[in-house]
């Protein structure tokens, strides 16, 4: 939640509201293409960051037409990302399900930072592989990212 304070000549007004801010996802998560809409620490001490892509043109995955396709629905995609300030981080991406303007069906938004259907962001996967190549024990990598042994393997 972001807080905004405005001062007038004789009184202070405090407005507190959830506001999506583009740029915070780049600063906190190193994901510049996303908008961070919410962030909290869950009961396991992990950062849960809710993100979405700005409404923009997307290429249809079937016909390739690049347009601002109609929003048909939304879906959640939950995945692991790089730790933030020493905390394991879970991204909850609120993806749009888009309907092609040419009528060839629906498809979900895509971004180069996250492979379709992935359980890790590409940056987290690269970091885990680098840790493994540096002979860091699997259990340490697992705890670092907040995932199970099978996910690391």
N, C-alpha and C positions, 0 to 999 in steps of 0.2 A: 504494500500500500504506500503510495506517495503522499506526502503531506506538503501543502502549500500554505504559507502564511503571508497575509497582506497587512500592511500597517497603514492606518488612516491617522489623521491628525490626533484624534482623541481615543480611538479604540483599536484593538487588534482583532481581526477576524481570522479564524482558523478553519480552513476547508480541508477535509480529509476525504479523498476519493481514490478509487483504483483507476489508474490512467495508464494505458499502454504507451510506452515510450520507446521509439526507435533509437538505437544507439546504445541503450543499456545492455542489450544482448551481446553487442560487440565488446563492450567494456568488461562485462562480467563473465561471458561465456565464450568469447572469441568466435561468435557466429553473427557476422554483420548483416546477413540477409534476413534475419528474423527480427520480430518485435517481441520483446519480453512483456507479457501481459500480467504475470503474477509470479511470485517466488515466495517460498516458505520452507521452513525446516520441519520435516516430518517427525513422527514418533521414534524413528530409528536414527535420528541425527543427520539425515541426508537432506541435501538441498533439492527441492522439487521446483523446477523452473517450467512455467507454462509459456509456450511460445507459439507464434503463428507467423506466416509469411505475409507481407503486405499484399493487398489486392492489386494484382498486376497481370500483365499478359503472360500466358503460358502456352507452350506448344502441346497440341493434342497428341497423345501417345499413339494413336492409330493413323490419323491422316497427316499429322505434322503441321496443321494450320495454327499459326501463332495469332492469338486473339485474346481478348478479355472474355473468356467463356463464362456462361451462366453458372451460378452456384446452385448445385443440386442438393447438396447435403454437407455435413461435416462429420469427420471421424477423428478419434484419438489415436495417436501413435506414441507409445511410451518406449523410451530407449535410454541407454546409459551414455553419459558424456564425460568429459574430463573433470576431475575433481576441482572444486572451487574453494579456495581458502582452507584446504585440507579436508574438505568434506566430499564424500561421494555425491555425485550429481545425477539426477534423473530428469530427463527432458520429457515433457508432455506436450507434444505438437498437436495443435488443433487444426488438422488438415481439412482443406476444402475438397469436396467431391464435385468436380466440374462437369458440366454437360457441354459437349462440343457444339459450336455454332453451326457446323456443317451437318450435324445430325448423326454422327457415327457412334454415339454412345457417351458413357461417362468415364472419367478417369480422375485420379487423385493428383494433387499438386506434387511437384518434385523439386528437389534442390540438390546441388552437387555435394553438400556437406553430409547428406544422409542417403545411403543406398535404399532403394525400395525394399520394404519389409525388414530392414536391419534392426538388430537389437543394440548396436553400438553406433555412435556417430563415427564418421571416418577418422576424425582426429583422435578419438578415444581408442579405436582399433589400432591406429598407427602407434600410439603411445604404449599400448599393451604389448604389441609386437616388439617395440624397441626395448621395453623392460625385460621381456623374455630373452631377447638376443644378448642383453647385458647380464644374463644368468641370474636375474632376480627370481626368487622362488615363486612358484605358481600361487601359493597361499598368500604371499605378500601382494601380488598383483590383484588377486581376487578381493582381498580386503580393501585395497586402495580404490578400486572401482565399485565396490559394493555388489559384486556379482558372485555367482557360484563357480565351482571348479570347472564344470563342463563348459561354461560360457568362455572361460579363459582358454581352455584347451581347443 
